[in-house]
């Protein structure tokens, strides 16, 4: 668990996102997905608050706010699904999603731009996939990428969105009875690892290009997603 948490938040320290994409596939090898996802949501909330406060003056509220109502809708749908679907199905679906996202991130696609209309479908997917799998970040990243933000503005805006989104999911998980003493103990044990990983990743942030990091993450995700599919 320690290696998974450190790797996940080291990546997040560098990129400002991606922790759940790394942590969840590794942790569900040894823990139920219904334990892993709420725990990672709690840790991600802590990390997002740290980054959001640090880059508060660069947050692009006009791009962030349109996503929120649709993200909330996705969260409510996901909380219902988590109560209805079998863990094995969720694990397989997560593996497929992660592998497809990794392949997408490796494609040599040109930079795209888009209007705030994309906050509707991508906000919905952020809430839905993020609550079920703890990995809704890619859709937020795609949307803010369409808005063509600068490096620091992107980092501050995405962290602030994750903090708000994470807070909504924390309330939803708590109200739905997903938090137990096991979740809280795991999160508490992971906090020192999270802090050190974010600190080291933050120092590398200014030296490593986003392209190089994206490639490293993509290959890690293909391996972890494939392991999930083979597990079942």
BELFEN-V344833 format. One line per field, one symbol per residue. ss: DSSP state (2 for helix, 1 for strand, 0 for the rest). phi: phi as a letter, one per 30 degrees, with the letter a starting at -180 (. if undefined). burial: b if it has 9 or more other ideal C-beta (glycine too) atoms within 8 Angstrom, else e. A space follows every 10 residues. Layout:
BEGIN
ss->???
phi->???
burial->???
END
This chain:
BEGIN
ss->0222222222 2222200022 2222222000 0022222222 2222222222 2222022200 2222222222 2222222222 2222002222 2222222222 2222220000 0000022222 2222222222 2220002222 2222220000 2222222222 2222222222 2222200000 2222222222 2222222222 2222000002 2222222222 2222222222 20
phi->.edddddddd ddddciajdd dddddddddb bdddcddedd eddddddddd ddddcedcdc ddcdeedddd dddddddddd dddccdeddd ddddddeddd dddedddddd ecbaddeddd dddddedddd ddcibdeedd dddddddhdd eddddddddd dddddddddd dddddcidcb ddeddddddd eddedddddd ddddedccdd dddedddedd dddddddddd dc
burial->eeebbbbbbb bbbbbbbbbb bbbbbbbbbe eebbbbbbbb bbbbbbbbbb bbeebbebbb eebbebbbeb bbbbbbbbbe bbeeeebeeb bbbbbbbbbe bbbebeeeee eeeeeeebbb ebbbbbbbbb bbbbbbbbbb bbbbbbbebe eebbbbbbbb bbbbbbbbbb ebbbebebee eebbebbeeb bebbebbbbb bbebbeeeee eebbbebbbb bbebbbbbbe be
END
